[in-house]
Amino acid sequence: MEPGPISRHVGITPEEYRAKYSLVKFFNHEHGNPAALATIGTISVDEIARVTGGVFAEPLEITINRKVIEYVHCSLVTVHHSSPNKLFICNPKPI
């Protein structure tokens, strides 16, 4: 999404963004772009089997949006649970 729709999506005007939230960055969640994701670990076969009562028995990679590890604070925002538009709102790491 472009900046205008992003502002509307999170309930602020472009003017509010510039005046109040200029240090906060808005990013689209690029779930289909492997370069935008990071694997942070794997849940073992034994643990998956235990928590699923044996229904599943294969390892599960834990993959998150890379922005979460690049920034101090990130929040996932979506208008409703079935929305295809998900945004990450991130505060930059201090220098």
Secondary structure as UniProt FT lines:
FT   HELIX           3..10
FT   HELIX           14..20
FT   TURN            22..23
FT   STRAND          25..28
FT   TURN            31..32
FT   HELIX           34..36
FT   STRAND          37..43
FT   HELIX           45..51
FT   TURN            52..54
FT   STRAND          60..65
FT   HELIX           67..70
FT   STRAND          73..77
FT   TURN            81..82
FT   STRAND          87..91
//
